[in-house]
């Protein structure tokens, strides 16, 4: 389904990863493949199992069955080697409210057995700079706005050099300006060669920056691959504007176009593997006057809805 | 407890991964422990708690000073006790070990794991990553140091005001003999260490409870109930078979350290029980925490 290559080329790889909480299956046998260097959009409605999956990837939750590996190292045995190279943001920011933003980062850095205390101050400043929080570094965390909290959490993920960033809903609570900044930050991190796994329930937030997509629905990974591959999984549509819709419909059916629908002045259908050029030439050859011809790729939005279901209902 | 922060491995295996972010493993660091202690010490509530602990000996010293009859007027034993100010920290420790010091440990141990889970900071510590064993070890060592701070917060102000008000004469031991001020200071230090050891045993129970919930208040109250229940059971004569295994049973034996010579039997028995509690409950905390799904 996707250009996975061998397993060692994957930053994140799971096979049959499953988590049950009591009777409920939160994550159902998912096989995730995030190639190194990719920006992987992990999509799905709230409650579809994204966060549980991310918790399993980070070793916070033990899977009921299945295997997972990070940066080529199997978990849980390789966690001690893999996790220092992974920065994460899981289910929103969480810091000590009575410490300043800077002190909170210093605490996380102190907890890291691999962090060099001599470079701590510089790294903390750099991380704060990167998210534009340097000016508010000395404020207590409790005085931070939701957007500042979110930025601090991203700064924490950037405290040490990383090979992989796992960002769960990184734009939650950010205003449009902040959302754009996070998006460009992710873009620049990806440009440095860092693999990014970014989850969202809002397609629009991630579709511009992702190279790969994985779509969750009710605990299952219902689609995965490069953006083009996932788009390709959706049906293509051809529309023919003509004064002779019946004749056009006949030609289309003859060519093997399915779901042909005739309306006033227009015919549309699903061409499958058929090349659009052949349809046009066949129409012209049959003497059908073509006023207009469009090939519509299903929008990612439509696709997302078709994969995950409509509406605001929380699945699962 | 000194080996808790030893890094768990040697050099990073060169064969695994070729990523840019591999950092050399540092062998020894007390950074996390120091950060933990700063967190405890910096918290306003804990500072207030220390003030309350310190207030008790001060109140006691002033009350005794005000009510003590002048020389030659009162009963002989009272004036012999009050000839050395160190009776103040000892009496204050005796009063506070029953409830105030265990309450302080309840607050700290509630914060230890349940507090981090409640804030959500636990998941970020674990993904740093801090191994769960290391996290529990650092948390426990910091609780033990917290216990020392607690007894010091009682004994040090107590000693200062005691000496200021009553002087540095000979200390009358519980055996009736007199020991010099210099020897008495060491006896007070022994009492402090003995009581801190008892609180450290209790802290292991608190750490275990702290891994069971995400509500720090619930964990604190549970440990307080555990302490009160222990005192109640210890006072029921029909349960005398249980008494040697109650953590609080030998706490009051700290008085044996004020005999001349020191009567070690009950003190050693008390230290043994403290150690058993520390070991059993730390392992229980580990067993619980190392396999727990962190969903907070």
Contacts between the chains, C-beta under 8 A, distances in Angstrom:
chain1	res1	chain2	res2	distance
A	55	B	123	7.8
A	55	B	293	7.8
A	55	B	294	7.2
A	55	B	295	7.1
A	58	B	123	7.9
A	58	B	126	7.9
A	58	B	127	4.8
A	59	B	126	7.1
A	59	B	127	7.3
A	59	B	129	7.1
A	60	B	123	5.6
A	60	B	126	6.1
A	60	B	127	6.9
A	60	B	293	7.1
A	60	B	294	4.2
A	60	B	295	7.7
A	61	B	293	4.4
A	61	B	294	6.7
A	61	B	295	6.6
A	62	B	291	6.9
A	62	B	293	6.1
A	71	B	17	5.5
A	71	B	19	6.2
A	72	B	16	7.2
A	72	B	17	5.7
A	73	B	16	6.3
A	73	B	17	6.8
A	78	B	16	7.6
A	79	B	129	6.3
A	80	B	8	6.4
A	80	B	9	7.1
A	80	B	129	6.7
A	80	B	131	6.7
A	81	B	12	6.6
A	81	B	13	7.3
A	81	B	16	6.1
A	81	B	17	7.4
A	82	B	17	7.9
A	83	B	127	6.1
A	83	B	128	7.4
A	83	B	129	3.9
A	84	B	21	7.4
A	84	B	23	6.4
A	84	B	128	7.7
A	84	B	129	6.7
A	85	B	17	7.5
A	85	B	19	5.6
A	85	B	21	4.2
A	85	B	22	6.7
A	86	B	127	7.4
A	88	B	124	7.8
A	88	B	127	5.0
A	90	B	123	5.6
A	90	B	124	7.6
A	90	B	127	7.0
A	91	B	120	7.6
A	91	B	123	7.7
A	92	B	120	7.3
A	93	B	120	7.9
A	94	B	119	5.6
A	94	B	120	2.7
A	94	B	121	5.1
A	94	B	123	6.9
A	94	B	124	6.0
A	95	B	119	7.3
A	95	B	121	6.4
A	96	B	39	7.0
A	96	B	119	6.4
A	96	B	121	6.3
A	97	B	119	7.5
A	98	B	42	7.7
A	98	B	43	6.7
A	98	B	44	7.0
A	99	B	39	7.6
A	99	B	42	7.5
A	106	B	35	7.3
A	107	B	35	5.1
A	107	B	39	6.8
A	108	B	124	6.4
A	108	B	125	7.3
A	108	B	128	6.0
A	110	B	31	4.3
A	110	B	32	5.3
A	110	B	34	7.1
A	110	B	35	3.8
A	111	B	31	7.9
A	111	B	32	4.9
A	111	B	35	6.8
A	111	B	125	5.5
A	111	B	128	4.9
A	111	B	130	4.9
A	112	B	128	4.9
A	112	B	130	7.8
A	113	B	5	7.9
A	113	B	7	5.5
A	113	B	25	6.9
A	113	B	26	6.1
A	113	B	29	6.3
A	113	B	32	7.7
A	113	B	130	7.7
A	113	B	134	7.7
A	114	B	23	4.4
A	114	B	24	7.4
A	114	B	25	6.0
A	114	B	26	6.3
A	115	B	23	7.8
A	115	B	26	7.9
A	115	B	31	7.9
A	116	B	23	7.9
A	116	B	26	7.1
A	117	B	29	7.6
A	117	B	31	5.9
A	156	B	124	6.6
A	160	B	21	7.0
A	160	B	23	6.9
A	161	B	20	6.3
A	161	B	21	4.1
A	161	B	23	7.2
A	162	B	21	5.2
A	163	B	17	7.7
A	163	B	19	3.9
A	163	B	20	6.5
A	163	B	21	4.6
A	193	B	20	7.2
